[in-house]
Amino acid sequence: PAGVPVITADWNKGARGAFFHLSEDVTRWDMMRSLLEGLCYEIDNGIEILGNYVRPSEILVNGGLTNSDLFNKMQADIYGKKIMRRGRADATARGALIAALVSLGVYDNEAEAFDVISEKDRVEMYHPDEKMKRFYADNREKMNLLYEGCHFLEETVR
């Protein structure tokens, strides 16, 4: 499943999405899931690169798409890391609020503002399933190989 352009360190602005292994019984749900998996595979490619410098044991997520438990579980399985979602507010809006509160002198620093506005947040953890992690790792490898093959063909045709 390759459904999104490459978004990691080897950015290729000419990359295009593709769906593979389609058959007549593929549903809209299958296509949507493939897009989400492709997005997560690309993020996982980035996490792998970051692994050369840091090794996070968990990943904090936020934003509209993370309101989906299914998507968060998918992320945990694909990244092979615990996923923590805190609250349901968008991280961008929360960050802007924290910056404003500190700028106005309501709080002394960002950590203090975060602690106060987040104290009643619901915290949810998603843990990877080893069987699914292996399944997704195999599919991510296939996606990366397909990308390399398509990229090679594109360069050859030029």
N, C-alpha and C positions, 0 to 999 in steps of 0.2 A: 504493500500500500504506500504509494507516494502521492500525496495530495496537495502539498504546498511547496512553494519555492524554497530553495536553501536559504536559511536565515542565520547561519552560524559564521564563524570566523573566516571561512573561505567564500564569502558573499559572492554570489553570481547573479547580477541583476538581470541576466538573460534567462535564468532558470524558469521553467514552467512546470506546472503540476500535471500529474498523469494518474490514471487509475489502471491497475493491472489485474488480471485474472477475473474479469467480469464475465458473468454468465446470465442467463435469462432469469434466474431466481434471485439476483441481487436486488435488494430493496433500497428505498431512500434511507432507511435507518443504517444499512450497511455502508452506504456512501458517506453519510454524515460521520459515522464512527471512524471510517477510514481517514477522513479529513482530520479529525481530532487526534487519531493515532499518528498521522504524518506530522502534525504540529508537535506532538510530544517527542517523536523520534528526533526531529530537528533540535528541539531544546535539549534532549539527551546528548546529541552530538556536541552541543556547547558545554554541557556539564562534564562530558568526558575530557574536553580540552581544558576546562578549569581544573580538572583533577590533577593536572600537572603542577598546580600551584596550591590548591586547597582541597580538602576532602570533607565536604559538609556531611554531617550525619543525618540532617533533616533539611527540608526545604519549606520555607514559608511562602504561602500563596495567598492572593487576594484578587478581587475584581469580579466582574459579573459572571464569567464562565466558571469560576470556582464555587459558585452557588450550587453547582451540580456535584452531588456525591459520586456519581458514576465517573465523571471526569477526574475528580480528585483521586479516586481509587485507581483509575487508569494511569494517572501520573505516578503514583506510588509504585505501581507494578512496572512501568516502563523505566523509571529512573532508578528503581531498586533502593529507594530511600523513603524514610518517613516524610509524609506531607502534613504540614500544620496549616490550618486555616483559622484565622482569628477574626471573629466578627463577620459581618456581611457588607460593611461599607467598602467602597472602592479605595484602594491604597492611595491613589492620586488625590482624592478629596481629603482623605485623612491626613496625608502629608501636608497639604495646603493649610488645613486647619491647625495642625501642630506648628507650622512655621508662623502663621498669623498670631497664635496665642503667645508664642515666645517673643515675637517682634513687638507685640503690645505690652509685654511685661507681665502678662497673666501668670506665666511660669518662667522659671529661671533657665530651663534648657529643654531640649527636645525629648530627652528620656523622661523627664518629669511630666511633661505634657502628654506623652504617649501613655505613660502609666495611668494617669488620671482618666483620660478619655477612653481608655481600653479596659478599665477595671471590671466592667460588667459584660465584656465580650464573651461570647460562647466560643470556646476553643475546641476544634475538632481535629483529631489525628487520623491519618490513613496510613496503614502499614502495607508494605509490599508482600505479595504472595510469591514465593519462590518459583512455583510452577509457571505462573503467568509471567514472571520476570524473564524466565528462559524463553518462553513463547515469544514475547515481545522483542527480546534481544535478537532472536533469529530473524524476525521480520524486519527489525531495524537494519540488520546487516544486509538483508536482501534489498531493502530500499536504497541503502548507500551504494550497493553494487549496481543497481539499476541506474541510479543517478550518474555514477561514474561512466557507465556504458553509454548512456544517452549524451552526456557531456562530451565524451570522446567522439561520438558520431557527429555531433553538432560542429565540433572543431574541425573534423575531417572534411565535412561538406563545404566549409567556408573557403 
